[in-house]
Amino acid sequence: MAAMKVMLRPWADGDLALLQGLLGDPAMMEHLGGPETAAQITARHDRYCLGSLTGIDPMFAIVLVPQNIAVGSIGYWAKAWQGEAVLETGWSILPAFQGRGIATSAARLITERASASQQYAALHAFPSVDNETSNAVCRKAGFLLQGAHNFEYPPGHWLRCNDWRFALR
């Protein structure tokens, strides 16, 4: 099956319901410590909107083309990793739209956007070692597996994650 065509649209005020569907669903947050509360989702939405205005740590809605339906989120943000200033990326796709190549297409688009910044040498993704789907997205989008590490996310919840690296230059 061919991947569906997508575009990345800067996060907007109208995307709160999308974020609630992504982060408030226990199944969606299985690999990330469980669903967020309504207050946490609203605070995150406000940060995402601010990132769209400032260009700092930008988040995007993943939009199906030509249907113009927002089906997920993706973005990147600055992070210190193993003594290097890098970018980290993460994504989420609504359950009804998973398994159609949307996340892989969006991950490829986010690598292009991150490369355009020319400020960082690498973009990393850190999916749980148990999240086979996100690990496959990393591989298909051209990231190279660097190894596994333990992360605390959210605070108080330890995860074993793979470190996938995409060279930006």
C-alpha positions as CSV (number, residue, x, y, z in Angstrom):
1,M,0.0,0.0,0.0
2,A,1.4,3.4,-0.9
3,A,1.8,6.0,1.9
4,M,-0.8,8.6,2.1
5,K,0.2,12.1,1.1
6,V,0.7,14.5,4.0
7,M,1.9,18.0,4.8
8,L,3.0,19.6,8.0
9,R,1.1,22.6,9.2
10,P,2.3,24.8,12.1
11,W,0.3,24.0,15.3
12,A,-2.7,26.3,15.7
13,D,-5.4,27.1,18.3
14,G,-7.9,24.8,16.6
15,D,-5.7,21.8,17.2
16,L,-6.6,21.2,20.9
17,A,-9.2,18.5,20.1
18,L,-6.5,16.7,18.0
19,L,-4.1,16.8,20.9
20,Q,-6.8,15.5,23.3
21,G,-7.3,12.6,21.0
22,L,-3.6,11.9,20.9
23,L,-2.5,12.4,24.5
24,G,-5.7,11.6,26.4
25,D,-6.1,8.1,25.0
26,P,-4.6,5.4,27.2
27,A,-3.8,3.2,24.2
28,M,-2.0,6.1,22.4
29,M,0.1,6.8,25.5
30,E,0.9,3.1,26.3
31,H,4.6,3.6,25.7
32,L,4.9,7.0,27.3
33,G,3.6,6.4,30.9
34,G,-0.1,6.7,30.3
35,P,-2.5,9.5,29.2
36,E,-2.1,13.1,30.2
37,T,-4.7,15.0,32.2
38,A,-6.9,17.7,30.6
39,A,-4.8,20.4,32.3
40,Q,-1.5,18.8,31.0
41,I,-2.9,18.6,27.5
42,T,-4.1,22.3,27.6
43,A,-0.7,23.4,28.9
44,R,1.1,21.4,26.2
45,H,-1.3,22.9,23.5
46,D,-0.4,26.4,24.7
47,R,3.4,25.5,24.4
48,Y,2.8,24.1,20.9
49,C,1.0,27.3,19.8
50,L,3.8,29.5,21.2
51,G,6.3,27.4,19.3
52,S,4.4,28.1,16.1
53,L,4.6,31.8,16.8
54,T,8.3,31.9,17.8
55,G,9.7,29.1,15.7
56,I,11.4,27.8,18.8
57,D,10.8,24.0,19.3
58,P,8.1,24.0,16.6
59,M,5.3,21.5,16.5
60,F,3.1,20.7,13.5
61,A,-0.2,19.0,12.8
62,I,0.2,16.2,10.3
63,V,-2.5,16.9,7.7
64,L,-3.7,14.5,5.0
65,V,-3.6,16.0,1.5
66,P,-5.9,16.7,-0.3
67,Q,-8.5,15.9,2.4
68,N,-7.2,18.6,4.7
69,I,-7.7,16.4,7.8
70,A,-5.3,16.7,10.8
71,V,-4.5,13.2,11.9
72,G,-1.4,13.6,14.1
73,S,1.4,15.7,15.5
74,I,5.1,15.9,15.0
75,G,7.8,18.4,15.9
76,Y,11.4,18.9,17.1
77,W,13.0,20.6,20.0
78,A,16.6,21.3,21.2
79,K,18.1,18.8,23.6
80,A,21.6,18.1,25.1
81,W,22.4,14.5,24.3
82,Q,25.8,12.9,25.2
83,G,27.6,16.2,25.3
84,E,26.2,17.4,22.0
85,A,23.5,20.0,21.2
86,V,21.0,18.0,19.0
87,L,17.3,18.1,18.0
88,E,14.9,15.5,19.2
89,T,11.7,14.6,17.4
90,G,8.5,12.8,18.3
91,W,5.2,12.0,16.6
92,S,1.8,10.6,17.2
93,I,-1.0,9.5,14.8
94,L,-4.6,9.0,15.6
95,P,-5.5,5.3,15.8
96,A,-7.9,5.4,12.9
97,F,-5.1,6.6,10.6
98,Q,-2.2,4.3,11.8
99,G,-0.7,1.7,9.5
100,R,-0.9,3.8,6.3
101,G,2.6,5.2,6.1
102,I,1.6,8.6,7.5
103,A,4.1,8.7,10.4
104,T,6.9,7.7,8.0
105,S,6.0,10.4,5.5
106,A,5.8,13.0,8.3
107,A,9.1,11.8,9.8
108,R,10.8,12.3,6.4
109,L,9.2,15.8,6.2
110,I,10.4,16.7,9.7
111,T,14.0,15.7,8.8
112,E,13.9,18.2,5.9
113,R,12.6,21.0,8.1
114,A,15.2,20.2,10.8
115,S,18.0,20.1,8.2
116,A,17.0,23.6,6.9
117,S,17.8,25.1,10.3
118,Q,21.5,24.3,9.8
119,Q,22.1,24.8,13.5
120,Y,22.4,21.1,14.5
121,A,24.3,18.1,13.3
122,A,21.7,15.5,14.2
123,L,18.0,14.8,14.8
124,H,17.3,12.0,17.3
125,A,14.2,10.0,18.0
126,F,13.8,7.9,21.2
127,P,10.9,5.4,20.9
128,S,10.4,2.8,23.5
129,V,12.3,-0.4,22.6
130,D,8.8,-2.1,22.9
131,N,7.2,0.3,20.4
132,E,7.8,-1.7,17.2
133,T,5.8,0.7,15.0
134,S,7.8,3.8,15.9
135,N,11.1,2.0,15.6
136,A,10.0,0.9,12.1
137,V,9.1,4.5,11.3
138,C,12.6,5.6,12.3
139,R,14.3,2.9,10.2
140,K,12.1,3.7,7.1
141,A,12.6,7.4,7.5
142,G,16.4,7.0,7.3
143,F,17.4,7.2,11.0
144,L,20.3,5.0,12.1
145,L,20.0,3.0,15.4
146,Q,22.6,4.0,17.9
147,G,21.6,1.8,20.8
148,A,19.3,1.6,23.8
149,H,19.2,3.9,26.8
150,N,17.1,4.4,30.0
151,F,15.0,7.6,30.2
152,E,12.8,9.0,32.8
153,Y,9.6,10.2,31.0
154,P,7.4,11.4,32.3
155,P,9.1,12.1,35.7
156,G,8.9,9.0,37.9
157,H,8.4,6.6,35.0
158,W,11.5,4.9,33.5
159,L,11.5,3.7,29.9
160,R,14.0,1.7,27.9
161,C,14.3,3.6,24.6
162,N,16.2,3.2,21.4
163,D,18.3,6.1,20.2
164,W,17.8,6.7,16.5
165,R,19.9,9.3,14.8
166,F,19.5,11.2,11.5
167,A,22.4,13.2,10.3
168,L,21.3,16.7,9.4
169,R,24.6,17.7,7.7
